[in-house]
Amino acid sequence: MENLIKEDVEKGFPGGSLLVKKKGKEIYRETYGYQQKYEKKQLLSHPSKLKNKTLFDLASNTKMYATNFALQKLVTEGELNLLSPLSFYFPSFKENVRIIDLLQHTAGFPADFPYYHREKAGDLYSRDRLTTIEHILKTPLSYEPHTQHLYSDLDYMMLGALVEKLTCQKLDLFVEKEIFQKLGLTRTLFNPLRKGYARSDCAATERMGNTRDGFIHFPNVRTHTLQGEVHDEKAFYSMDGVSGHAGLFSTVDELSALVEIMHHNGSYGTKQLFSESTAKTFVTPSQQNPSYGLGWRLNNGDMKYMFGEHASSSAFGHTGWTGTLTIIDPAHKLTVVLLTNKKHSPLKDPLKSLNLFEGDEFKTGQYGPLVTELYKNLL
C-alpha cells in the first residue's frame, strides 16, 4: 500500500494524504508528494510538499460532510420531514419531488447544468447565488421523478438551499458555526482564502483554472492555477463558493473526525450531532438501486471502483472529483480517508476527453486498487 502510493508519486502523481483508523484508533497515516507541482503549465523547480494540515478541496464530499450532516441534524431536531415535497419549501417548483428523492438522486434533475456559461445556459444563466437557486427550480427535468437514479449536483444544490431556508443562515455559516466549530474543527470551511488562509495552506487543483489546459473558454473563466478556490464551476461562478454540492475544504485530520461521527451513529465524544436512528436512515439502501443511500454511496452492486475488492457489504462513503475518498466500514470497524489533488496534473488526452487527467490514471487516483491493497494489508 505504502509502496503503491510512493511509486505513483515518483511516476508523476501529484500527492495525497492517507489516514486509516481501526476501532477509532489511528493505525496508519502518511502524506506523500506535493501540494503544488505546477504554476499554470510550468513544472516548478522546487514544488511545495503536502503537509498534514494542508487544506484540500473536498469536491463532492461536501455533499456528505456539510449538506448531509446539516440535514441529519435538522431531521433529528424535528425541523425536516424527508417525505415532504420540495414545493412545500419552494412553492414555485411544481414537480412531484420529495426531499428524499433529492437525497437518493431520483428527483429527475439532470446530472449537471452550466448556469455560469451564458451561451450554454441561455435564460438560466446566472452568476448570483439567489438567482441560481431560482434557476435550478426552473431547470427542465431529464427524466420522470422516481423512475431512475441519476447522480446529480443539482439535487444537492437544492438541498443546500433547503438548509438555508430551514436555518435562515447561509450554508457555510450554519455548518461552520453549528457543526464544525462546536466539534473543535477550525480548518473545515468554505472559501478559505476569505477566512484567514493563504494559497500556500491549500493543495492546488487544476493547473489553468477551469480551462482544461487551455481547451475550454468562456467569459471570465479562471486561467490561474487553482489553490484555495473551489474548483467546481457551478460552485465558484454561480454560488459564490458556497453550495450544497461542492465548496468545502478540510484536512485529513479534521475529515477523519467527521467520518468517525458516522461510525458512532451521530456522536463525537460527549457531543451528539444527530440521532442513531437518523444515521441509520441515511445509509438505508434504495430499493431501486442498493448502491444509493440518502446521499451516501453504499457498497452494494458494482462499487469496486470505490470500495475495492474486500470492503464489507455494510461499507459506505463518498468520493470527490478533485481526488477525495472517504470510507466507513462498520463490519471491519475501519475508517479510510484519502485526500489527493490528482487533478493537479496535465490532461491525459484532450482530443479524447477534457475531464480525464493524468492523475486519474494512477492506482492511487483510481481509489479501488489502493483500497484493495489497504484491506489486504490490514485484514
N, C-alpha and C positions, 0 to 999 in steps of 0.2 A: 504493500500500500504506500509506504513512505517512498520507496524507490520509484514507484509509478509516477507520483507527483514530481519528484526531483527530476526524473528523466524527461518528463513533459516540459518542465521549466528550462532545462538545458537545451531542449529542441526548439524552444520558442514560445511556449505557453507563458502568458504574462505573469500570473501569480494567483495565489489563493491562500486562505486560512481554513484549516480543518480542525474541528473540535468534536470529540466523541465523549459521551457520558454513559456510564452504566450504573443503574440504580441510583441515579442522581449525582454520582461522583465522577469527576473528570478522569478519564483513563488515557486520553490521547489528545495532544494539542501541538500543532506545528503551523508555522507560517512560511510560505515559500514564495520566492520570486519578488516581483516589483509592483509597486502601486502606480508608477508611471514609467513606461519604457519609451514612449513617443511624445514628441511635440509636433502636432499635425503628422505628416508622414515621415518626419525626421527621427531616426533612431537616436536616442540620447547617448552621449558618450559615458555619462555617469547616471544611469537610471536610479530612481529612488526606490528603496526596498519597502516592502509591506511590513507593517507593524501590527501587533495585537490590537492596538487602539485605532487602526485605520478604519474610517467610515466607508461602507460600501453602499452603493445604490441597490436596494433590495428588489427593485422592479416589482414583479407580481407577488412576491412575498409580502408586499404592502397589503394585499388583499386579506391576508390572514392575520398579520400581527398589528395592523391598525384597524381596518374595517371590521373584520370578523370579531376581533377582541372587543371592539366597541359594541357591536351588535349582540354578542354573547352577554355582555354586561347589561345592556338595556333589556334583553329578554329576561334575564334573571331578576331584574328590578321591576318587572311587570310593565315596562314602558313600551313594549313592542310585542305584537302577536304576529308570528311568522305567516299565518294564513290570511292576514289582512290583504286586501287588494292594494296595489300600488296607487290606484286612483284615490284611495282614501286620504293619502298624504299629498298627492299631486293631482288635483281634480281635472286638470287639462288633459290627462292621459286617459284614453277611453278603452284601451285594450284589456282583455281578461287576463291580467297578470297579477300574481300574488308575490309577496316578499320572498317566500320560499322558492318561487320559480327563478328569481334573480340569483339566489344563492346556489341553486342547483344548475344554473346555466340552461334553463329550459324556457326562458321568457320570450324567445322569438327575436331578440336583438341580433344584428349581425355581429360577427366576431370583432370588427374594428370599423372605425369611420374617421376620415381625416378632416375633422372640424377646422383644423388650423390651416388647411390648404384651400384658399379661396376658389381656385379653378375646379378642384375636385369636389369640394363640399357644396358649392352653389349657394342656395338660400340658407343652408345650415352652417355656413362659415361663421366661426366665432373665435375670438381671442380674449374673451371676457368670461370669467367663471360663471356668473349667474346666467348669462346668455347661453353659454354652452349647455348648462343643465336644462334650460328650456328647450334647446335644440335636440338634446337626446330624447326628450319626450315626444318630439315630432319626427324622429328618425323612423323611416319605414321598417317594419319588421321583416325579417328574411325568411321566416317560417311560422307556421301556426303554433302559438304557445302550447307547451306541454307535450309536443309530438316528438321532440328530439332533444339531445344535449348538444349545444354548441358553445364551447368556451368563449366567453365574450368579455372584453374590457368594459363595454357599455353597461353590462349588468352591475359591475362594481363601481362604476362612476355614479350610477344612480343610488347604489347602496351607501356610498359616501355622502351623497346629498341627503339621503334619508337620515343618517346620523346627525347631520347638521340641522335638519328640520326638527328632530326629536329633542336635541340638546340645546338648540338656539345658540350654538357655537360653531365656528369653523372647525373642520375636522382635525386639523393639526393642533389647534389649541385644546380641543377636548381630549384627544388621546395623549398628548404630551403632559397635560396637567393632571388629568383624572386617572390615567393608567400608568404611563411610563415613569413619571416623576414620583408618584406615590409608591412605586416599586423600587425606587432608588436608582432608576436608569436615566442618565443625563445625556447619553450620546446616541439616543434613538429618537429621531426627529425628522421633520420635513424641512426643506430649504436650509441646510446647514450653513451656507455662506451668508445668510441673513441673520444668523443666530450665534455669531461669535467664532465660527470655524473658518479655516482657510483652505484653499485648494490643496495645500500640502498635507492636510489632515485626511484627505479622501483618496480613494482609489479611482484612477482615471478609467473612463469607459471609451466611447468611440473616438477615434483619432481626429476626425474632421467634422465635429458637430453631428448633425443629422444628415450629412451629405453622402454617406456610404462611400468614403474616399473620393468624393467629388462627382459621383454619378447621379446624385439627386439634387434638384434645385427647386426652391420656391421662395417667395419674398420673405426676407428677414430670417432665412434659415441660418442656424448657427454653423460656423465653419471652424471654430477653435476646438482644441482638444477638451472634451468634457470631463470635468473633475469637480465634484461638489454640486453639480446641477443635475437634476433628474434627466435621464436620457430620454425617456418616453416622450414622444412628440405631443400627444394629447395632453399629458400632464403638464408639460412645460409651457407650450404655446397657448393652450386653451383653458387650463385650470390653474395657472399661476403657481405651478409646482406642488399643488396640494390636491390630490384626487384619491378616490377610494380604490383605484386600481393600481396606482404607482406613485412614487414620490418619497417613500420612507427610506431613510438611511439608518444604518446601525453598524455595530461592531460585532465581531464573533462572540465576545464575552456577553454582551447585552442580549443578543439574539438567542444565545443558548439559554439565558434565563427565561426569556419569553416562551421558548419551546418547552422548557420544563413545566411551565404552568399547565400545558395540555396534558403532560404526563401525570400531573397531580389533580386533574379534573377541576381546574379553575383556581387552585390555591398556589400561593407563593409564600413560603414560610408561614407566618401567622396571618397573612392577608388572604382574603377570599375575593377574587376578582369576579368570578361567576360561579354558578352552582354546578354540581356534579351532573345533575340531570340535563342541564343546558349543554355542558361539554359533550355528553354522550349523544344528545340530539344532533349536534353539528357534525358528528362523524358517523351518523347512521347512513348506510348506503342507499342510494336511489334505487327504486325497484326497476326503473327503466335501464339504468346503466350503473352497476355497483361500484364503478371506479370513481363516482362522484358522491361526496357527502354534501354538506352545506358549505360550499366553498372549498373545503379540504378535499384533496385528491387521496383516494384510498387504494391500497394495494390489492385490488381485485381486477381480474381481467389482464389485459395486455399492458402492464405498467412496469415491465422490467427496465425500460429505458431510464426510469427514475429510481426505482427501489432495488434494482439489481436482481440477482438470482435467489437470494437467501433470506430476504426480509420476510417477516411473518405476514399472514393474511390480515392481521389486525393493524399493520403499519399504515400510517397516514402522514401527510405533509404537503409540501408545495415547492414549486420551482419559480425562478425569476429569470427573465430573458437575458439580463446582464451577466448571469452566471452564478446564481444563488440557489441553494438547495437546503431544505430542512426536512428531516425525517424523524418521526416519533414512532417507536416500535414498542407497544406495551408488552407484548408477549416475551420479547427478549430484554425488556427494560433498558432499551438503548435510545439515545438521543444523538442525532447527527446534524451538525451544522457545517455546511461547506459554502464559503463565500469566495467567489472568484471575480476577476474582471476580464473574463475571456473575450469580451468584445473589444478590448483594447489591443487589437491586432488587425492586420490587413484583411481585406475581403479575400475569400478563397478563390472565387472566380466570378467577377462582377458581370460577365456576359451570361452566366447561368443563374445566379441568384444575388440579389442585393441585400440579403439577410443572413447569409452564411459567411462567417468569419473564420480565419484560420484557427482561432482559439476554440471554436466549436468542434473541431475535428480531433482534438486530443482526447485521450481517455478521461482525463480529469474534467474536461468540458462536456463530455457526453454523460456524466454522472453515473450511469449504470455500471460500467466496468469498474470504476473506483469503489462504488458501494459494494459490489460483489466481492472485490478483494478485501475490503474492510471487514465484511461479515466473515469471510473465510478465516482471517487472522484472529478475530475475536471469539468466534464460536467453535 
